[in-house]
Amino acid sequence: MSRLMHVTSGPYAPPVAAKELTAVSADGATLHVEVHGTVDNAAAPTVVLAHGWTCSTAFWAAQIRSLAADHRVVAYDQRGHGRSPAAQAPYSTQMLADDLEAVLGATLAPGEKAVLVGHSMGGMTMMAASQRAKFREHAAAVLLCSTGSSHLVAESTVLPLRPGRLRTRITTAVLGARAPLGPVTPLGKKVLRYATMGPGSSPDKVEACARIVHACPTKVRHHWSHVLAELELDEGVAELRVPTAVIAGTADRLTPVVHARRLAATLPECVGLTELTGLGHMTPVEAPDVVTERIRELAEYVTKDEANGETSDVTSDVTSDVTNDETNDELKGAASA
């Protein structure tokens, strides 16, 4: 398990869970699960949050704090991250799918619907699980944040080199490095901001992300990097047959916006692509209000499913290309920091 180093105050400090439990995956791996918000209100829509590579449930602090007022929010640590122990390597996308199924089975009643939200590797979890029985039983809608389905390393722009074999080889080596990240330092935060966030990211957002990422154990980071380098989930995208929205930052170097555009073009039921101008890979932290609002919009599918017993007809324009007033204040604040 990672060292818990997240910030302890401010908007990015994770709230205390109303309930904690352990889910057991298909291979016996255990997963730390938190339930927040209206735990006993059966009418409250449920949201399930899956974080990305090197992160933890703390990454969703802003979304949990906002949504918990009127939603039941489930967040879990991917295996080896946060408070979930590292299982036996090698890892695989099938393990991601197994783990999500275990969490859904442990937290949702039979047939209960939820909005499933994935950031980065969490989005890949949704793609990997799209054909699974538990996924299809429980998914009312999906939000994919800053993610991709294939060619991650080849299309990454973390290194300022021309596309090609040399850049791909060096990027693979850098992302999969066995060297520990060590404590959070001013230099470390500059590196993290360059690689994963927009240039205007405020210091508190960089601090929050740095503490989360640096807490990930080196071996876990290394083993999962191999899965990302060999990722091939295009078939899973085509099987995401529920309303699905996509969010991406135009300055994302880890999963450049080309991935989001490809997802939006491939998804059978894409209900909108939101491009956040000047933001990087850490969209739930960089633009928390936008991500939270998208989740709220998708939660309409849950409430109408329960009322009608079938998929609701929420407008296909639930999201849009973003350079509009909805994010102006947030983006201006980041740029001026």
Secondary structure, DSSP 8 states (H G I E B T S, - for coil): --------SSTTS----SEEEEEE-TTS-EEEEEEEE-TT-TTS-EEEEE--TT--GGGGHHHHHHHTTTSEEEEE--TTSTTS---SS---HHHHHHHHHHHHHHHS-TT--EEEEEETHHHHHHHHHTTSHHHHHHEEEEEEES--SB-HHHH--SS-S-SSHHHHHHHHHHHT--S---S--HHHHHHHHHHHS-TT--HHHHHHHHHHHHTS-HHHHHHHHHHHHT-B-HHHHHT--S-EEEEEETT-SSS-HHHHHHHHHH-TTEEEEEEETT--S-HHHHSHHHHHHHHHHHHHHHHHHHHHSS-----TTSS--S-SHHHHHHHHHHHH-
